Amino acid sequence: MWRRMAIGCVCVLLGACSAETPAQPAATMLSAGTWTGNGCLSVAADGCDLVVGCGHGRFPVPAVRADGTFDVEGTYRVEVGPISINPAPPATFSGVLKGQTLTLTVTPHDTSGQPTANALQLVLQFNGAAGRGCVTACV
């Protein structure tokens, strides 16, 4: 009887000390609502809209990794004067989320699809789930 209990305990301990690593925490989605600061980001189920002065971007809602970072492809354009009918150029949106603060970097791409040196960095605060979107003046 004691022998069976001892063998059972050893098996349990060996199972607990296996070489497998625990599962990584699942990614979370960026909170829906409005993020404001030196720009305005509206996050909804169908995607994200960024407005910064005369610039505007669009990208899918990113999955935020366990370390608070994300990278996603989208589009970004600065328009002054007549609005272009051409598709907006591609851009990479990368972010670092710490609590209710999002540091968002927008890296536009040139016509060949290569990132440009004209990166834009914004610091935004979550303002809640108000779905009114972003409106800023292009001055």
C-alpha positions in Angstrom: 0.0 0.0 0.0 2.8 2.5 0.9 4.7 1.4 -2.1 1.8 2.4 -4.4 1.4 5.7 -2.7 5.1 6.4 -3.0 5.1 5.5 -6.7 2.0 7.7 -7.2 3.7 10.7 -5.5 6.8 10.2 -7.6 4.7 10.2 -10.8 2.9 13.4 -9.8 6.1 15.1 -9.0 7.8 14.1 -12.2 4.7 15.3 -14.2 4.9 18.7 -12.4 8.6 19.0 -13.2 8.4 18.1 -16.9 10.5 20.0 -19.4 7.5 21.6 -21.1 7.1 25.3 -20.7 3.8 26.8 -19.7 1.6 28.2 -22.5 2.3 31.8 -23.5 -0.4 34.3 -22.5 -2.8 34.9 -25.3 -2.6 38.1 -27.2 -5.4 40.7 -26.5 -7.0 43.2 -28.8 -6.5 46.9 -28.5 -9.4 48.4 -26.5 -12.2 49.7 -28.6 -13.0 53.4 -28.2 -11.2 56.7 -28.6 -7.5 57.3 -27.8 -6.4 60.9 -27.8 -3.2 63.0 -27.3 -1.1 64.5 -30.1 -3.5 62.7 -32.5 -6.7 60.8 -32.3 -7.2 57.1 -32.8 -10.7 55.6 -33.1 -10.7 51.8 -32.5 -13.8 49.8 -33.6 -14.6 46.2 -34.5 -14.1 47.0 -38.3 -10.7 48.6 -37.8 -8.7 51.6 -36.6 -8.8 55.2 -37.9 -6.0 57.6 -37.0 -6.3 61.4 -37.5 -3.2 63.6 -37.0 -3.7 67.1 -38.4 -3.9 66.7 -42.1 -2.8 63.1 -42.0 -5.1 60.1 -41.7 -4.4 56.4 -41.5 -6.4 53.1 -41.4 -5.3 49.7 -40.1 -6.9 46.5 -38.7 -7.4 46.2 -35.0 -4.1 44.8 -33.8 -3.5 41.9 -31.5 -1.4 43.2 -28.6 1.3 40.7 -27.5 1.8 39.8 -23.9 4.7 42.3 -23.7 2.3 45.1 -24.8 3.7 45.5 -28.3 2.1 45.2 -31.8 2.9 45.7 -35.4 0.3 45.8 -38.2 0.2 47.0 -41.8 -2.2 49.7 -43.0 -2.3 52.9 -45.0 -1.4 56.5 -44.1 -1.6 59.7 -46.1 -1.1 63.4 -45.5 -3.5 65.5 -47.7 -3.5 69.2 -48.1 -5.6 70.6 -50.9 -7.7 68.4 -53.2 -8.4 65.0 -51.8 -6.7 62.2 -53.9 -8.8 59.5 -55.5 -5.7 57.2 -55.5 -5.4 54.5 -52.9 -3.5 55.7 -49.7 0.1 54.5 -49.6 1.0 51.6 -47.3 2.4 52.2 -43.8 3.4 50.1 -40.8 1.8 50.9 -37.4 3.7 49.7 -34.4 2.7 50.3 -30.8 3.6 49.9 -27.2 0.7 49.7 -24.7 1.4 50.4 -21.0 -1.8 50.5 -19.0 -4.0 53.2 -20.6 -1.1 54.8 -22.6 -0.4 53.9 -26.2 2.8 55.0 -27.9 2.1 54.6 -31.6 4.7 54.8 -34.4 3.5 55.3 -38.0 6.1 54.5 -40.6 5.0 55.4 -44.2 6.3 53.4 -47.1 7.5 54.8 -50.4 6.1 53.9 -53.8 8.3 50.8 -53.9 6.9 49.6 -50.6 10.0 50.3 -48.6 9.7 52.1 -45.2 10.7 55.8 -45.3 12.6 57.8 -42.7 9.5 59.9 -42.0 8.2 58.0 -39.0 5.6 59.7 -36.8 5.4 58.9 -33.1 2.3 59.7 -31.0 1.4 59.2 -27.3 -2.3 58.6 -26.8 -4.5 58.0 -23.7 -7.6 55.8 -23.7 -10.7 58.0 -23.3 -13.3 55.2 -23.1 -15.6 53.4 -25.4 -17.3 56.5 -26.8 -17.8 55.7 -30.5 -18.0 59.3 -31.9 -14.7 58.9 -33.7 -12.0 61.4 -34.3 -12.4 64.9 -35.8 -9.4 67.2 -35.9 -8.8 70.4 -37.9 -6.3 70.3 -40.8 -4.7 73.7 -40.5 
